[in-house]
Amino acid sequence: LHDALPISLNMYALYAIGPVIEKLYGKGKYILIYICSGICSSLLSYIFSPHVSIGASGAIFGLLGACLIIAIKYKKQVGREFISNIISVILVNLIIGFSMGNIDNLGHLGGLIGGIIISSIVWKNKSRN
């Protein structure tokens, strides 16, 4: 049961936010955001953490970063409350991670930062086309 909870939460997060990101960025850029976020997650964890970690949660934090970019770019349409909600979800997940053992918060932060950066880059390219 202990191992099933993180997997279940990751699956739910992909179900909840994945379609939004895929719709707004397109399938190719969605995959690029996910993979680059996962790589950034692993790199930050590898460089700064003494423990080995695996999992998809860092890449999912990258998708949360992409949601934040969407919320910022569409703030007039979705309102400031949506931005606050995304930030709240990110902060709550980080707080949960810091309060529980065996959670790679450096991986989460790396994925979040990677997701924000790559989403910003592909968004700029999207708006040019």
MMTF fields as JSON, N, C-alpha, C and O atoms, coordinates in Angstrom:
{
  "mmtfVersion": "1.0.0",
  "mmtfProducer": "UNKNOWN",
  "numBonds": 515,
  "numAtoms": 516,
  "numGroups": 129,
  "numChains": 1,
  "numModels": 1,
  "chainsPerModel": [1],
  "groupsPerChain": [129],
  "chainIdList": ["A"],
  "bondAtomList": [4, 2, 8, 6, 12, 10, 16, 14, 20, 18, 24, 22, 28, 26, 32, 30, 36, 34, 40, 38, 44, 42, 48, 46, 52, 50, 56, 54, 60, 58, 64, 62, 68, 66, 72, 70, 76, 74, 80, 78, 84, 82, 88, 86, 92, 90, 96, 94, 100, 98, 104, 102, 108, 106, 112, 110, 116, 114, 120, 118, 124, 122, 128, 126, 132, 130, 136, 134, 140, 138, 144, 142, 148, 146, 152, 150, 156, 154, 160, 158, 164, 162, 168, 166, 172, 170, 176, 174, 180, 178, 184, 182, 188, 186, 192, 190, 196, 194, 200, 198, 204, 202, 208, 206, 212, 210, 216, 214, 220, 218, 224, 222, 228, 226, 232, 230, 236, 234, 240, 238, 244, 242, 248, 246, 252, 250, 256, 254, 260, 258, 264, 262, 268, 266, 272, 270, 276, 274, 280, 278, 284, 282, 288, 286, 292, 290, 296, 294, 300, 298, 304, 302, 308, 306, 312, 310, 316, 314, 320, 318, 324, 322, 328, 326, 332, 330, 336, 334, 340, 338, 344, 342, 348, 346, 352, 350, 356, 354, 360, 358, 364, 362, 368, 366, 372, 370, 376, 374, 380, 378, 384, 382, 388, 386, 392, 390, 396, 394, 400, 398, 404, 402, 408, 406, 412, 410, 416, 414, 420, 418, 424, 422, 428, 426, 432, 430, 436, 434, 440, 438, 444, 442, 448, 446, 452, 450, 456, 454, 460, 458, 464, 462, 468, 466, 472, 470, 476, 474, 480, 478, 484, 482, 488, 486, 492, 490, 496, 494, 500, 498, 504, 502, 508, 506, 512, 510],
  "bondOrderList": [1, 1, 1, 1, 1, 1, 1, 1, 1, 1, 1, 1, 1, 1, 1, 1, 1, 1, 1, 1, 1, 1, 1, 1, 1, 1, 1, 1, 1, 1, 1, 1, 1, 1, 1, 1, 1, 1, 1, 1, 1, 1, 1, 1, 1, 1, 1, 1, 1, 1, 1, 1, 1, 1, 1, 1, 1, 1, 1, 1, 1, 1, 1, 1, 1, 1, 1, 1, 1, 1, 1, 1, 1, 1, 1, 1, 1, 1, 1, 1, 1, 1, 1, 1, 1, 1, 1, 1, 1, 1, 1, 1, 1, 1, 1, 1, 1, 1, 1, 1, 1, 1, 1, 1, 1, 1, 1, 1, 1, 1, 1, 1, 1, 1, 1, 1, 1, 1, 1, 1, 1, 1, 1, 1, 1, 1, 1, 1],
  "groupList": [{"groupName": "LEU", "atomNameList": ["N", "CA", "C", "O"], "elementList": ["N", "C", "C", "O"], "formalChargeList": [0, 0, 0, 0], "bondAtomList": [1, 0, 2, 1, 3, 2], "bondOrderList": [1, 1, 2], "singleLetterCode": "L", "chemCompType": "L-PEPTIDE LINKING"}, {"groupName": "HIS", "atomNameList": ["N", "CA", "C", "O"], "elementList": ["N", "C", "C", "O"], "formalChargeList": [0, 0, 0, 0], "bondAtomList": [1, 0, 2, 1, 3, 2], "bondOrderList": [1, 1, 2], "singleLetterCode": "H", "chemCompType": "L-PEPTIDE LINKING"}, {"groupName": "ASP", "atomNameList": ["N", "CA", "C", "O"], "elementList": ["N", "C", "C", "O"], "formalChargeList": [0, 0, 0, 0], "bondAtomList": [1, 0, 2, 1, 3, 2], "bondOrderList": [1, 1, 2], "singleLetterCode": "D", "chemCompType": "L-PEPTIDE LINKING"}, {"groupName": "ALA", "atomNameList": ["N", "CA", "C", "O"], "elementList": ["N", "C", "C", "O"], "formalChargeList": [0, 0, 0, 0], "bondAtomList": [1, 0, 2, 1, 3, 2], "bondOrderList": [1, 1, 2], "singleLetterCode": "A", "chemCompType": "L-PEPTIDE LINKING"}, {"groupName": "PRO", "atomNameList": ["N", "CA", "C", "O"], "elementList": ["N", "C", "C", "O"], "formalChargeList": [0, 0, 0, 0], "bondAtomList": [1, 0, 2, 1, 3, 2], "bondOrderList": [1, 1, 2], "singleLetterCode": "P", "chemCompType": "L-PEPTIDE LINKING"}, {"groupName": "ILE", "atomNameList": ["N", "CA", "C", "O"], "elementList": ["N", "C", "C", "O"], "formalChargeList": [0, 0, 0, 0], "bondAtomList": [1, 0, 2, 1, 3, 2], "bondOrderList": [1, 1, 2], "singleLetterCode": "I", "chemCompType": "L-PEPTIDE LINKING"}, {"groupName": "SER", "atomNameList": ["N", "CA", "C", "O"], "elementList": ["N", "C", "C", "O"], "formalChargeList": [0, 0, 0, 0], "bondAtomList": [1, 0, 2, 1, 3, 2], "bondOrderList": [1, 1, 2], "singleLetterCode": "S", "chemCompType": "L-PEPTIDE LINKING"}, {"groupName": "ASN", "atomNameList": ["N", "CA", "C", "O"], "elementList": ["N", "C", "C", "O"], "formalChargeList": [0, 0, 0, 0], "bondAtomList": [1, 0, 2, 1, 3, 2], "bondOrderList": [1, 1, 2], "singleLetterCode": "N", "chemCompType": "L-PEPTIDE LINKING"}, {"groupName": "MET", "atomNameList": ["N", "CA", "C", "O"], "elementList": ["N", "C", "C", "O"], "formalChargeList": [0, 0, 0, 0], "bondAtomList": [1, 0, 2, 1, 3, 2], "bondOrderList": [1, 1, 2], "singleLetterCode": "M", "chemCompType": "L-PEPTIDE LINKING"}, {"groupName": "TYR", "atomNameList": ["N", "CA", "C", "O"], "elementList": ["N", "C", "C", "O"], "formalChargeList": [0, 0, 0, 0], "bondAtomList": [1, 0, 2, 1, 3, 2], "bondOrderList": [1, 1, 2], "singleLetterCode": "Y", "chemCompType": "L-PEPTIDE LINKING"}, {"groupName": "GLY", "atomNameList": ["N", "CA", "C", "O"], "elementList": ["N", "C", "C", "O"], "formalChargeList": [0, 0, 0, 0], "bondAtomList": [1, 0, 2, 1, 3, 2], "bondOrderList": [1, 1, 2], "singleLetterCode": "G", "chemCompType": "PEPTIDE LINKING"}, {"groupName": "VAL", "atomNameList": ["N", "CA", "C", "O"], "elementList": ["N", "C", "C", "O"], "formalChargeList": [0, 0, 0, 0], "bondAtomList": [1, 0, 2, 1, 3, 2], "bondOrderList": [1, 1, 2], "singleLetterCode": "V", "chemCompType": "L-PEPTIDE LINKING"}, {"groupName": "GLU", "atomNameList": ["N", "CA", "C", "O"], "elementList": ["N", "C", "C", "O"], "formalChargeList": [0, 0, 0, 0], "bondAtomList": [1, 0, 2, 1, 3, 2], "bondOrderList": [1, 1, 2], "singleLetterCode": "E", "chemCompType": "L-PEPTIDE LINKING"}, {"groupName": "LYS", "atomNameList": ["N", "CA", "C", "O"], "elementList": ["N", "C", "C", "O"], "formalChargeList": [0, 0, 0, 0], "bondAtomList": [1, 0, 2, 1, 3, 2], "bondOrderList": [1, 1, 2], "singleLetterCode": "K", "chemCompType": "L-PEPTIDE LINKING"}, {"groupName": "CYS", "atomNameList": ["N", "CA", "C", "O"], "elementList": ["N", "C", "C", "O"], "formalChargeList": [0, 0, 0, 0], "bondAtomList": [1, 0, 2, 1, 3, 2], "bondOrderList": [1, 1, 2], "singleLetterCode": "C", "chemCompType": "L-PEPTIDE LINKING"}, {"groupName": "PHE", "atomNameList": ["N", "CA", "C", "O"], "elementList": ["N", "C", "C", "O"], "formalChargeList": [0, 0, 0, 0], "bondAtomList": [1, 0, 2, 1, 3, 2], "bondOrderList": [1, 1, 2], "singleLetterCode": "F", "chemCompType": "L-PEPTIDE LINKING"}, {"groupName": "GLN", "atomNameList": ["N", "CA", "C", "O"], "elementList": ["N", "C", "C", "O"], "formalChargeList": [0, 0, 0, 0], "bondAtomList": [1, 0, 2, 1, 3, 2], "bondOrderList": [1, 1, 2], "singleLetterCode": "Q", "chemCompType": "L-PEPTIDE LINKING"}, {"groupName": "ARG", "atomNameList": ["N", "CA", "C", "O"], "elementList": ["N", "C", "C", "O"], "formalChargeList": [0, 0, 0, 0], "bondAtomList": [1, 0, 2, 1, 3, 2], "bondOrderList": [1, 1, 2], "singleLetterCode": "R", "chemCompType": "L-PEPTIDE LINKING"}, {"groupName": "TRP", "atomNameList": ["N", "CA", "C", "O"], "elementList": ["N", "C", "C", "O"], "formalChargeList": [0, 0, 0, 0], "bondAtomList": [1, 0, 2, 1, 3, 2], "bondOrderList": [1, 1, 2], "singleLetterCode": "W", "chemCompType": "L-PEPTIDE LINKING"}],
  "groupTypeList": [0, 1, 2, 3, 0, 4, 5, 6, 0, 7, 8, 9, 3, 0, 9, 3, 5, 10, 4, 11, 5, 12, 13, 0, 9, 10, 13, 10, 13, 9, 5, 0, 5, 9, 5, 14, 6, 10, 5, 14, 6, 6, 0, 0, 6, 9, 5, 15, 6, 4, 1, 11, 6, 5, 10, 3, 6, 10, 3, 5, 15, 10, 0, 0, 10, 3, 14, 0, 5, 5, 3, 5, 13, 9, 13, 13, 16, 11, 10, 17, 12, 15, 5, 6, 7, 5, 5, 6, 11, 5, 0, 11, 7, 0, 5, 5, 10, 15, 6, 8, 10, 7, 5, 2, 7, 0, 10, 1, 0, 10, 10, 0, 5, 10, 10, 5, 5, 5, 6, 6, 5, 11, 18, 13, 7, 13, 6, 17, 7],
  "groupIdList": [1, 2, 3, 4, 5, 6, 7, 8, 9, 10, 11, 12, 13, 14, 15, 16, 17, 18, 19, 20, 21, 22, 23, 24, 25, 26, 27, 28, 29, 30, 31, 32, 33, 34, 35, 36, 37, 38, 39, 40, 41, 42, 43, 44, 45, 46, 47, 48, 49, 50, 51, 52, 53, 54, 55, 56, 57, 58, 59, 60, 61, 62, 63, 64, 65, 66, 67, 68, 69, 70, 71, 72, 73, 74, 75, 76, 77, 78, 79, 80, 81, 82, 83, 84, 85, 86, 87, 88, 89, 90, 91, 92, 93, 94, 95, 96, 97, 98, 99, 100, 101, 102, 103, 104, 105, 106, 107, 108, 109, 110, 111, 112, 113, 114, 115, 116, 117, 118, 119, 120, 121, 122, 123, 124, 125, 126, 127, 128, 129],
  "secStructList": [7, 6, 6, 2, 2, 2, 2, 2, 2, 2, 2, 2, 2, 2, 2, 2, 2, 2, 2, 2, 2, 2, 2, 2, 2, 7, 2, 2, 2, 2, 2, 2, 2, 2, 2, 2, 2, 2, 2, 2, 2, 2, 2, 2, 2, 2, 2, 2, 7, 1, 1, 7, 7, 7, 7, 1, 2, 2, 2, 2, 2, 2, 2, 2, 2, 2, 2, 2, 2, 2, 2, 2, 2, 6, 2, 2, 2, 2, 7, 2, 2, 2, 2, 2, 2, 2, 2, 2, 2, 2, 2, 2, 2, 2, 2, 2, 2, 2, 2, 1, 6, 6, 7, 7, 2, 2, 2, 2, 2, 2, 2, 2, 2, 2, 2, 2, 2, 2, 2, 2, 2, 2, 2, 2, 2, 2, 2, 2, 7],
  "xCoordList": [0.825, 0.0, 0.864, 0.544, 1.959, 2.839, 3.407, 3.511, 3.776, 4.313, 3.229, 3.507, 2.021, 0.928, 0.46, -0.024, 0.584, 0.102, 0.837, 0.175, 2.17, 2.835, 2.507, 2.332, 2.426, 2.09, 0.678, 0.438, -0.248, -1.632, -1.721, -2.441, -0.997, -1.02, -0.415, -0.926, 0.676, 1.287, 0.329, 0.199, -0.335, -1.29, -2.447, -2.884, -2.938, -4.026, -3.562, -4.29, -2.354, -1.833, -1.73, -2.09, -1.243, -1.173, -2.569, -2.769, -3.519, -4.902, -5.515, -6.246, -5.204, -5.826, -5.223, -5.959, -3.9, -3.283, -2.694, -2.49, -2.422, -1.829, -2.624, -2.051, -3.938, -4.721, -4.721, -4.75, -4.69, -4.684, -3.386, -3.39, -2.289, -0.987, -0.853, -0.358, -1.294, -1.219, -2.064, -1.643, -3.241, -4.125, -3.509, -3.581, -2.91, -2.401, -1.021, -0.71, -0.187, 1.157, 1.268, 2.145, 0.397, 0.513, 1.233, 1.978, 1.001, 1.527, 3.061, 3.639, 3.711, 5.174, 5.802, 6.746, 5.275, 5.827, 5.481, 6.253, 4.327, 3.955, 4.98, 5.459, 5.299, 6.284, 7.646, 8.351, 8.018, 9.292, 9.35, 10.361, 8.275, 8.219, 8.373, 9.133, 7.647, 7.679, 9.086, 9.608, 9.687, 11.008, 12.072, 12.888, 12.073, 13.078, 12.914, 13.905, 11.686, 11.444, 11.986, 12.597, 11.761, 12.292, 13.807, 14.401, 14.437, 15.902, 16.405, 17.354, 15.774, 16.171, 15.986, 16.813, 14.908, 14.643, 15.774, 16.308, 16.122, 17.173, 18.528, 19.3, 18.818, 20.104, 20.252, 21.278, 19.243, 19.328, 19.446, 20.217, 18.694, 18.744, 20.114, 20.679, 20.641, 21.933, 23.062, 23.947, 23.018, 24.096, 24.059, 25.108, 22.881, 22.804, 22.295, 22.389, 21.768, 21.223, 22.162, 22.712, 22.352, 23.203, 22.498, 23.135, 21.218, 20.431, 20.061, 19.917, 19.913, 19.436, 17.915, 17.305, 17.311, 15.85, 15.372, 16.078, 14.157, 13.522, 12.066, 11.529, 11.449, 10.032, 9.689, 10.565, 8.409, 7.89, 7.484, 7.096, 7.567, 7.024, 7.766, 7.151, 9.057, 9.783, 9.265, 9.087, 9.021, 8.466, 7.054, 6.659, 6.315, 4.963, 5.03, 4.184, 6.016, 6.212, 6.534, 6.166, 7.218, 7.468, 6.178, 6.043, 5.222, 3.916, 3.182, 2.456, 3.373, 2.799, 3.441, 2.767, 4.734, 5.409, 4.835, 4.672, 4.527, 3.901, 2.518, 2.122, 1.781, 0.464, 0.614, -0.2, 1.654, 1.889, 2.155, 1.65, 2.937, 3.201, 1.902, 1.655, 1.078, -0.221, -1.066, -1.664, -1.112, -1.91, -1.418, -2.216, -0.112, 0.45, 0.147, -0.237, 0.318, 0.087, -1.386, -1.705, -2.277, -3.719, -4.367, -5.556, -3.608, -4.146, -5.37, -6.241, -5.457, -6.64, -7.879, -8.98, -7.699, -8.826, -9.206, -10.39, -8.209, -8.498, -8.527, -9.048, -7.978, -7.993, -6.837, -6.193, -6.607, -5.509, -5.747, -4.8, -7.018, -7.33, -6.729, -6.269, -6.728, -6.162, -4.663, -4.136, -3.979, -2.545, -2.328, -1.437, -3.126, -3.016, -3.272, -2.604, -4.235, -4.527, -3.356, -3.003, -2.756, -1.608, -0.459, 0.174, -0.183, 0.892, 0.576, 1.47, -0.666, -1.068, -0.833, -0.327, -1.199, -0.99, 0.5, 0.896, 1.312, 2.764, 3.281, 4.02, 2.896, 3.391, 2.916, 3.694, 1.657, 1.146, 1.916, 2.279, 2.164, 2.912, 4.349, 4.889, 4.961, 6.318, 6.312, 7.191, 5.334, 5.236, 5.026, 5.651, 4.153, 3.944, 5.253, 5.614, 5.955, 7.231, 8.256, 8.983, 8.324, 9.293, 8.899, 9.752, 7.621, 7.17, 7.188, 7.043, 7.363, 7.392, 8.812, 9.607, 9.105, 10.397, 10.372, 9.308, 11.536, 11.718, 11.115, 10.715, 11.05, 10.574, 11.759, 12.445, 11.998, 13.118, 12.674, 12.281, 12.743, 12.309, 13.216, 12.756, 14.498, 15.374, 14.927, 14.979, 14.491, 13.949, 12.683, 12.484, 11.829, 10.601, 10.938, 10.373, 11.857, 12.246, 12.916, 12.659, 13.778, 14.428, 13.423, 13.535, 12.436, 11.393, 10.569, 10.249, 10.221, 9.449, 10.207, 9.654, 11.472, 12.295, 12.454, 12.314, 12.749, 12.886, 11.605, 11.638, 10.471, 9.186, 8.884, 8.374, 9.196, 8.974, 9.852, 9.393, 11.114, 12.043, 11.664, 11.529, 11.491, 11.205, 9.832, 9.655, 8.865, 7.537, 7.603, 6.929, 8.406, 8.575, 9.217, 8.824, 10.203, 10.894, 9.95, 9.863, 9.248, 8.37, 7.152, 6.579, 6.745, 5.636, 6.038, 5.254, 7.255, 7.738, 7.756, 7.36, 8.211, 8.236, 6.815, 6.563, 5.89, 4.49, 3.878, 3.165, 4.161, 3.546, 4.138, 3.507, 5.334, 5.93, 5.294, 5.231, 4.824, 4.302, 2.903, 2.323],
  "yCoordList": [-1.2, 0.0, 1.257, 2.236, 1.228, 2.393, 2.765, 3.946, 1.762, 2.033, 2.38, 3.057, 1.941, 2.199, 3.648, 4.159, 4.323, 5.696, 6.652, 7.382, 6.684, 7.602, 7.305, 8.227, 6.041, 5.677, 6.15, 6.693, 5.946, 6.379, 7.893, 8.395, 8.619, 10.083, 10.575, 11.515, 9.938, 10.314, 10.05, 10.874, 8.909, 8.583, 9.581, 10.007, 9.95, 10.922, 12.278, 12.94, 12.688, 13.976, 13.991, 14.981, 12.903, 12.829, 12.9, 13.566, 12.228, 12.23, 13.637, 14.072, 14.333, 15.63, 16.762, 17.592, 16.809, 17.964, 17.648, 18.553, 16.394, 16.019, 16.472, 17.074, 16.205, 16.613, 18.127, 18.564, 18.915, 20.379, 20.815, 21.623, 20.272, 20.655, 20.161, 20.88, 18.936, 18.395, 19.221, 19.468, 19.646, 20.431, 21.792, 22.24, 22.44, 23.794, 23.831, 24.768, 22.831, 22.813, 21.909, 22.111, 20.925, 19.925, 18.696, 18.773, 17.564, 16.283, 16.264, 15.819, 16.742, 16.721, 17.558, 17.125, 18.755, 19.635, 19.128, 19.306, 18.503, 17.88, 16.801, 16.756, 15.954, 14.898, 15.516, 15.055, 16.559, 17.244, 17.835, 17.704, 18.478, 19.055, 17.951, 18.093, 16.859, 15.756, 15.144, 14.948, 14.85, 14.216, 15.163, 14.76, 16.411, 17.377, 17.626, 17.769, 17.677, 17.848, 16.655, 16.815, 15.461, 14.257, 14.254, 13.844, 14.708, 14.784, 15.814, 15.551, 16.98, 18.013, 17.514, 17.776, 16.804, 16.214, 15.274, 15.358, 14.395, 13.412, 14.086, 13.693, 15.1, 15.791, 16.492, 16.348, 17.245, 17.959, 16.97, 17.182, 15.913, 14.887, 14.213, 13.998, 13.884, 13.206, 14.085, 13.612, 15.363, 16.274, 16.587, 16.626, 16.809, 17.333, 16.356, 16.646, 15.223, 14.292, 13.112, 12.586, 12.692, 11.526, 10.206, 9.153, 10.243, 9.032, 8.866, 9.843, 7.642, 7.335, 7.338, 6.809, 7.935, 7.946, 7.658, 7.902, 7.134, 6.864, 7.296, 7.472, 7.46, 7.786, 8.851, 9.465, 9.056, 10.0, 11.329, 12.254, 11.432, 12.627, 13.9, 14.965, 13.823, 15.015, 15.52, 16.723, 14.6, 14.99, 15.556, 16.476, 15.008, 15.516, 16.917, 17.759, 17.173, 18.539, 19.469, 20.643, 18.952, 19.742, 20.105, 21.207, 19.174, 19.48, 20.532, 21.362, 20.494, 21.56, 22.904, 23.934, 22.885, 24.104, 24.599, 25.803, 23.665, 24.033, 24.626, 25.572, 24.072, 24.638, 26.065, 26.935, 26.293, 27.64, 28.611, 29.734, 28.189, 29.045, 29.322, 30.458, 28.306, 28.495, 29.499, 30.403, 29.336, 30.237, 31.679, 32.615, 31.845, 33.193, 33.777, 34.941, 32.977, 33.467, 33.792, 34.698, 33.045, 33.253, 33.912, 33.713, 34.682, 35.221, 36.109, 36.158, 36.802, 37.625, 36.76, 37.135, 35.609, 34.722, 33.878, 33.666, 33.395, 32.467, 33.138, 32.568, 34.331, 35.065, 34.698, 33.659, 35.575, 35.383, 34.195, 33.601, 33.853, 32.726, 31.437, 30.602, 31.267, 30.055, 29.985, 28.922, 31.115, 31.16, 30.806, 30.021, 31.372, 31.068, 29.596, 28.996, 29.012, 27.589, 26.711, 25.765, 27.015, 26.226, 26.356, 25.359, 27.567, 27.769, 27.021, 26.434, 27.036, 26.306, 24.806, 24.156, 24.261, 22.828, 22.493, 21.486, 23.335, 23.119, 23.162, 22.272, 24.198, 24.348, 23.216, 22.698, 22.834, 21.738, 20.451, 19.72, 20.178, 18.977, 19.032, 18.016, 20.189, 20.321, 20.15, 19.49, 20.736, 20.606, 19.148, 18.653, 18.468, 17.036, 16.285, 15.434, 16.596, 15.936, 16.18, 15.265, 17.406, 17.719, 17.121, 16.924, 16.834, 16.3, 14.777, 14.193, 14.128, 12.668, 12.184, 12.886, 10.998, 10.397, 9.766, 9.546, 9.482, 8.8, 9.536, 8.912, 10.843, 11.663, 12.489, 13.13, 12.473, 13.212, 14.616, 14.869, 15.514, 16.882, 17.613, 18.496, 17.262, 17.867, 17.466, 18.269, 16.228, 15.786, 16.542, 16.914, 16.771, 17.535, 18.961, 19.477, 19.584, 20.957, 21.022, 21.938, 20.047, 20.002, 19.86, 20.523, 18.991, 18.831, 20.09, 20.476, 20.736, 21.97, 23.062, 23.719, 23.245, 24.268, 23.934, 24.803, 22.666, 22.254, 22.467, 22.933, 22.125, 22.305, 23.767, 24.106, 24.624, 26.064, 26.582, 27.336, 26.176, 26.676, 26.167, 26.96, 24.857, 24.305, 24.763, 25.001, 24.889, 25.373, 26.806, 27.169, 27.612, 29.0, 29.064, 29.874, 28.212, 28.193, 27.737, 28.386, 26.636, 26.15, 27.054, 27.112, 27.765, 28.713, 29.86, 30.28, 30.372, 31.454, 30.988, 31.73, 29.774, 29.242, 29.036, 29.187, 28.692, 28.504, 29.817, 29.862, 30.895, 32.17, 32.786, 33.642, 32.361, 32.851, 32.2, 32.806, 30.97, 30.22, 30.613, 30.079],
  "zCoordList": [0.0, 0.0, 0.0, -0.674, 0.756, 0.835, -0.527, -0.857, -1.32, -2.654, -3.659, -4.65, -3.433, -4.37, -4.32, -5.33, -3.194, -3.071, -4.012, -4.748, -4.024, -4.96, -6.423, -7.22, -6.773, -8.15, -8.481, -9.559, -7.563, -7.778, -7.921, -8.784, -7.082, -7.157, -8.467, -9.077, -8.901, -10.18, -11.338, -12.243, -11.306, -12.37, -12.386, -13.455, -11.216, -11.153, -11.684, -12.422, -11.309, -11.78, -13.307, -13.944, -13.893, -15.356, -15.968, -16.985, -15.364, -15.838, -15.736, -16.626, -14.644, -14.379, -15.207, -15.741, -15.321, -15.985, -17.346, -18.155, -17.612, -18.891, -20.096, -21.004, -20.144, -21.318, -21.567, -22.717, -20.508, -20.667, -21.337, -22.266, -20.854, -21.407, -22.842, -23.711, -23.083, -24.444, -25.411, -26.541, -24.985, -25.849, -26.192, -27.337, -25.205, -25.431, -26.069, -26.805, -25.8, -26.373, -27.596, -28.436, -27.705, -28.756, -28.221, -27.244, -28.873, -28.395, -28.335, -27.343, -29.385, -29.423, -28.323, -27.662, -28.13, -27.091, -25.696, -24.753, -25.571, -24.298, -23.919, -22.786, -24.868, -24.62, -24.317, -23.42, -25.063, -24.823, -23.414, -22.725, -22.991, -21.641, -20.594, -19.637, -20.785, -19.823, -19.729, -18.631, -20.87, -20.871, -20.324, -19.496, -20.774, -20.276, -18.778, -18.061, -18.309, -16.871, -16.1, -15.043, -16.632, -15.992, -15.951, -14.953, -17.022, -17.056, -16.047, -15.308, -16.015, -15.041, -13.615, -12.741, -13.395, -12.083, -11.681, -10.575, -12.58, -12.297, -12.103, -11.228, -12.919, -12.801, -11.459, -10.794, -11.058, -9.782, -8.634, -7.699, -8.706, -7.679, -7.644, -6.571, -8.814, -8.903, -8.365, -7.651, -8.716, -8.325, -6.832, -6.19, -6.271, -4.909, -3.849, -2.657, -4.252, -3.268, -3.068, -4.036, -1.821, -1.57, -1.87, -1.842, -2.152, -2.365, -3.833, -4.568, -4.237, -5.576, -5.543, -4.614, -6.555, -6.59, -7.999, -8.978, -8.082, -9.364, -9.27, -8.176, -10.401, -10.392, -11.402, -12.012, -11.565, -12.547, -11.922, -12.636, -10.618, -9.97, -10.356, -10.418, -10.614, -11.051, -12.385, -12.571, -13.317, -14.613, -14.451, -15.167, -13.521, -13.267, -12.658, -12.96, -11.813, -11.324, -12.486, -12.462, -13.502, -14.703, -15.411, -15.943, -15.42, -16.01, -15.186, -15.734, -13.866, -13.039, -13.39, -13.415, -13.656, -14.106, -15.425, -15.624, -16.333, -17.607, -17.373, -18.054, -16.41, -16.047, -15.536, -15.845, -14.757, -14.244, -15.391, -15.382, -16.371, -17.533, -18.288, -18.692, -18.48, -19.14, -18.359, -18.943, -17.043, -16.205, -16.325, -16.368, -16.378, -16.5, -17.883, -17.996, -18.922, -20.292, -20.548, -21.317, -19.898, -20.086, -18.868, -18.618, -18.123, -16.864, -17.076, -16.208, -18.19, -18.438, -18.651, -18.248, -19.281, -19.546, -18.333, -18.074, -17.587, -16.488, -15.117, -14.159, -15.019, -13.754, -12.837, -12.984, -11.908, -10.948, -10.021, -9.505, -9.813, -8.932, -9.46, -8.682, -10.777, -11.368, -11.107, -10.78, -11.251, -10.95, -9.481, -9.158, -8.603, -7.173, -6.896, -6.054, -7.597, -7.413, -7.834, -7.13, -8.971, -9.437, -8.452, -8.103, -8.002, -7.025, -5.735, -5.126, -5.322, -4.113, -4.268, -3.353, -5.416, -5.662, -5.611, -5.024, -6.223, -6.206, -4.777, -4.355, -4.026, -2.651, -1.742, -0.941, -1.861, -1.031, -1.314, -0.392, -2.599, -2.945, -2.435, -1.998, -2.487, -1.938, -0.417, 0.138, 0.248, 1.708, 2.094, 3.032, 1.378, 1.654, 1.46, 2.273, 0.393, 0.133, 1.218, 1.604, 1.715, 2.762, 4.109, 4.975, 4.289, 5.582, 5.628, 6.701, 4.483, 4.444, 4.151, 3.527, 4.605, 4.293, 2.918, 2.339, 2.41, 1.13, -0.059, -1.042, 0.027, -1.084, -1.574, -0.777, -2.873, -3.446, -3.828, -4.966, -2.871, -3.114, -4.09, -4.814, -4.123, -5.121, -6.522, -7.453, -6.663, -7.943, -8.304, -9.461, -7.32, -7.558, -7.993, -8.957, -7.275, -7.621, -8.987, -9.768, -9.274, -10.583, -11.71, -12.741, -11.51, -12.52, -12.691, -13.816, -11.586, -11.635, -12.389, -13.271, -12.032, -12.695, -14.171, -15.031, -14.461, -15.855, -16.641, -17.78, -16.029, -16.697, -16.98, -18.048, -16.035, -16.231, -17.362, -18.22, -17.359, -18.382, -19.766, -20.697, -19.916, -21.246, -21.74, -22.934, -20.836, -21.245, -21.735, -22.699, -21.083, -21.519, -22.895, -23.735, -23.122, -24.417, -25.525, -26.568, -25.313, -26.386, -26.557, -27.645, -25.492, -25.635, -26.548, -27.399, -26.379, -27.24, -28.692, -29.591, -28.918, -30.285, -30.811, -32.006, -29.913, -30.314, -30.773, -31.776, -30.031, -30.357, -31.633, -32.254, -32.025, -33.275, -34.493, -35.563, -34.335, -35.499, -35.837, -36.782]
}
